Amino acid sequence: MHYDLVGQNRRRAATVMVLFAGVVVLASWALSAAVSGGGVPFVAIGAILALSVVAVSYWYSDRLVMSVSHARVAERSDYQRYHNVVEGLCLAAGIPKPTLYVIDDEAPNAFATGRDPSHASIAVTTGLLDQMERVELEAVLAHELSHIKNYDTLVSTNVVLLTALSVLVSDVTLRAGRWGGMRHSDDQNPSKGPQQALAGIGVVLLVLTPISAKLLRHSLGRRREYMADVGAIEMTRYPPGLIRALRQLDDEQAVVHSGARSTSHLWIQSPVSHQSGRDAGLNRMFDNHPPLEDRIAVLERL
């Protein structure tokens, strides 16, 4: 079953990257038609750009996620218990120890990132370290290590960067289409019609890309969280530890000040507010986490 999950997540990651490359090439084609009436150079540049971004996403997206989350490396001298717990779990799971980070925030929360178990990282908040007893902390860290072991992080980490850049590409395409339309407004250029039509592609991309990005993040979460919970139990052999930890991760208690919707699918519990603020309704709509009570109910049956 583990190998099935790994294979499935690798295929998902490849699909995300191919779709992103397709969006960039399509946008480049529209940009070429809008600005210069067509031509191969823009498309070629778009293809090169897409491949470059995919490569950067694969190799460096984990570092970008840590930077966006304001995470810093957790030094062993300052976080001895954190290091000791992770080392013990890694021995049990048979995977390398990830790089450990900490985020200065009183809300208890955590996430994992990285392209594979040999290039992975875990970040926890200071609130999690302060509030969780050792058995609860062990359960949360086992949950994150399960994501790493199953290659969930390969998909989820790349989704953060690629969907954000897809939105940027669609916006650039729309603006270029408008500029191209104004540029040729007084011309009798026979390509004027196609330029206006292709500028419309930018509008479609601009509207659909953010929605698709949210739906993609939403689709990642539900089953993978249940599987990571089960994987954590397999490592710790103690379901009550994770049950107690999840009960502490109340929706609002887990809200992290540096948390963002773009990275919310990475965390063990949503780091954005569902109860207050102007985006609360949108956060609830696209939350990829199953309800905590459902996760606890599953664990209680194990």
C-alpha positions in Angstrom: 0.0 0.0 0.0 2.9 2.4 0.8 4.4 1.9 -2.6 1.0 2.5 -4.3 0.8 5.8 -2.5 4.3 6.8 -3.5 3.6 6.0 -7.1 0.3 7.8 -7.1 1.9 10.9 -5.6 4.8 10.9 -8.1 2.2 10.7 -11.0 0.2 13.6 -9.4 3.4 15.7 -9.2 4.2 15.0 -12.8 0.7 15.9 -13.8 0.8 19.2 -12.0 4.1 20.2 -13.6 2.8 19.2 -17.1 -0.4 21.3 -16.7 1.6 24.3 -15.5 3.9 24.0 -18.5 0.9 23.8 -20.8 -0.6 27.0 -19.2 2.7 28.9 -19.7 3.1 27.8 -23.4 -0.6 28.6 -24.1 -0.2 32.0 -22.5 3.0 32.6 -24.5 1.2 31.8 -27.7 -1.6 34.3 -26.8 1.1 36.9 -25.8 2.9 36.4 -29.2 -0.3 36.9 -31.2 -1.4 39.9 -29.1 1.9 41.8 -29.2 3.5 40.9 -32.6 0.7 39.1 -34.5 2.2 35.7 -34.0 5.6 34.0 -34.2 7.6 31.2 -32.7 10.0 33.2 -30.5 7.4 33.9 -27.7 6.3 30.3 -27.7 9.9 29.1 -27.5 10.6 31.5 -24.7 7.5 30.4 -22.9 8.5 26.8 -23.2 12.0 27.5 -21.8 10.4 29.6 -19.0 8.0 26.8 -18.1 10.8 24.2 -18.0 12.9 26.6 -15.9 10.1 27.2 -13.4 9.3 23.5 -13.1 12.9 22.8 -12.4 13.1 25.6 -9.8 9.8 24.4 -8.2 11.1 20.8 -8.0 14.5 21.7 -6.5 13.7 24.8 -4.4 10.0 25.1 -3.7 10.5 23.8 -0.1 12.9 26.6 0.7 10.5 29.2 -0.7 7.7 27.7 1.4 9.8 28.0 4.5 10.7 31.6 3.6 7.1 32.6 3.1 6.2 31.0 6.4 8.9 32.9 8.2 10.5 29.7 9.4 14.0 29.5 10.9 16.3 26.5 11.4 15.8 24.9 14.8 19.2 24.6 16.4 19.7 21.4 18.4 21.0 23.4 21.4 17.7 25.3 21.6 15.3 22.5 20.7 16.8 19.3 22.0 13.4 17.6 22.6 12.3 18.4 19.1 15.4 16.8 17.5 15.3 13.8 19.8 11.7 13.0 19.0 12.2 13.3 15.2 15.3 11.1 15.3 13.5 8.3 17.1 10.6 8.4 14.7 12.9 8.4 11.7 14.6 5.3 13.0 11.2 3.7 13.3 10.0 4.8 9.9 13.3 4.0 8.1 13.7 7.4 6.5 16.4 10.1 6.8 16.0 12.9 9.4 14.6 16.0 7.7 15.8 19.5 8.3 14.0 20.9 11.3 12.5 24.4 11.4 10.6 26.5 13.9 8.1 29.3 13.4 7.7 31.9 16.2 3.9 31.7 16.8 1.9 30.8 19.8 -0.7 28.8 17.8 0.0 25.0 17.8 0.6 23.8 14.2 3.1 22.1 12.0 3.7 21.1 8.3 6.2 19.2 6.2 7.6 19.9 2.8 10.2 18.6 0.4 10.5 16.6 -2.9 11.5 13.3 -1.3 12.5 11.8 2.1 16.2 12.7 1.5 15.3 16.4 0.8 12.6 17.1 3.3 11.9 19.6 6.1 9.5 19.9 9.0 8.4 23.2 10.5 6.6 23.5 13.8 5.4 26.5 15.7 6.8 27.5 19.1 3.2 27.1 20.4 3.2 23.5 19.4 6.5 22.8 21.2 5.3 24.7 24.3 1.8 23.3 24.6 2.2 19.6 23.5 3.3 16.9 25.9 6.0 14.6 24.5 3.5 11.9 23.5 1.4 14.5 21.6 4.4 16.1 20.0 5.6 12.7 18.9 2.2 12.0 17.3 2.1 15.3 15.4 5.7 14.8 14.1 4.9 11.3 13.1 2.0 12.6 11.1 4.3 15.0 9.2 6.9 12.3 8.7 4.2 10.1 7.2 3.5 12.8 4.6 7.2 12.8 3.8 7.4 9.0 3.6 4.4 8.8 1.3 5.8 11.6 -1.0 2.7 13.7 -0.3 5.1 16.6 0.1 6.4 16.2 -3.4 2.9 17.1 -4.7 1.8 19.6 -2.1 5.0 21.7 -2.1 5.1 22.1 -5.9 1.4 23.0 -6.0 2.2 26.1 -3.8 4.7 27.6 -6.3 3.2 26.5 -9.6 -0.3 27.6 -8.9 0.9 31.0 -7.7 2.9 31.4 -10.9 0.0 30.2 -13.0 -2.1 33.1 -11.7 0.8 35.5 -12.5 1.1 34.2 -16.0 -2.6 34.5 -16.7 -2.5 38.1 -15.4 0.4 39.0 -17.7 -1.3 37.4 -20.7 -4.4 39.5 -20.1 -2.5 42.7 -19.8 -0.4 42.0 -22.9 -3.6 41.2 -24.8 -5.1 44.5 -23.9 -1.9 46.3 -24.8 -1.7 44.5 -28.1 -5.3 45.3 -28.9 -4.7 49.0 -28.3 -1.5 48.9 -30.3 -3.4 47.6 -33.3 -6.6 49.5 -32.8 -6.0 51.8 -35.7 -4.3 49.3 -38.0 -5.9 47.3 -40.8 -3.9 44.4 -39.7 -5.7 41.2 -40.7 -4.6 39.6 -37.5 -6.5 42.1 -35.4 -9.4 39.7 -34.9 -7.3 36.8 -33.8 -5.4 39.1 -31.5 -8.6 40.1 -29.8 -9.7 36.5 -29.6 -6.4 35.5 -28.1 -6.5 38.3 -25.6 -9.7 36.7 -24.5 -7.6 33.6 -23.6 -5.9 35.8 -21.1 -9.3 36.6 -19.6 -10.3 32.9 -19.4 -6.9 32.0 -17.9 -7.2 34.9 -15.4 -10.6 33.7 -14.2 -10.1 29.9 -14.3 -6.5 29.6 -13.1 -7.1 30.9 -9.5 -10.3 28.7 -9.2 -8.4 25.7 -10.6 -5.6 26.3 -8.2 -7.9 26.4 -5.2 -9.7 23.3 -6.4 -6.4 21.5 -6.9 -5.2 22.4 -3.4 -8.6 21.3 -2.1 -8.4 17.9 -3.8 -5.1 17.1 -2.3 -6.1 17.1 1.3 -8.9 15.0 2.6 -7.7 11.5 1.9 -4.0 12.3 2.4 -4.7 13.6 5.9 -6.5 10.4 6.9 -3.6 8.4 5.5 -1.0 10.4 7.3 -3.0 10.0 10.6 -2.9 6.2 10.1 0.8 6.3 9.1 1.5 8.2 12.4 -0.2 5.5 14.4 1.9 2.9 12.6 5.0 4.8 13.7 4.0 5.5 17.3 1.8 2.5 18.0 -0.2 4.7 20.3 -3.5 6.1 18.9 -4.4 8.1 22.0 -1.4 10.3 21.5 -2.6 11.6 18.1 -6.2 11.8 19.3 -5.1 14.1 22.2 -3.0 16.2 19.9 -5.8 16.7 17.4 -8.2 17.7 20.2 -5.8 20.5 21.0 -5.7 21.7 17.4 -9.0 23.6 17.6 -9.8 25.5 14.4 -9.1 28.9 15.9 -6.3 27.8 18.2 -4.3 26.6 15.2 -4.5 29.9 13.3 -1.0 31.0 12.5 -0.2 34.7 11.9 2.2 33.9 9.0 -0.2 31.3 7.6 -1.6 31.9 4.1 -4.2 30.2 1.9 -1.6 29.3 -0.6 0.2 27.1 1.9 -2.8 26.1 4.1 -3.0 22.6 2.6 0.5 21.8 3.9 -0.4 22.2 7.6 -1.7 19.5 10.0 -4.7 21.8 10.7 -5.7 24.8 8.6 -3.6 27.9 9.7 -6.2 30.4 8.4 -9.3 31.6 10.3 -12.7 29.9 9.5 -14.7 32.0 12.0 -13.7 35.6 11.6 -12.3 38.0 9.0 -13.4 38.9 5.5 -12.0 35.7 4.0 -13.5 33.3 6.5 -16.2 32.0 4.2 -13.7 31.5 1.4 -11.3 29.7 3.8 -14.1 27.3 4.8 -15.1 26.7 1.2 -11.6 25.7 0.0 -10.3 24.1 3.2 -8.7 20.8 2.3 -8.6 19.4 5.8 -11.3 17.0 6.9 -13.1 18.0 10.2 -11.0 17.2 13.3 -13.9 15.3 14.8 -14.0 13.0 11.8 -10.3 12.4 12.0 -10.6 11.6 15.7 -13.5 9.3 15.1 -11.5 7.3 12.6 -8.6 7.0 15.0 -10.9 5.9 17.9 -12.0 2.9 15.7 -8.4 1.7 15.2 
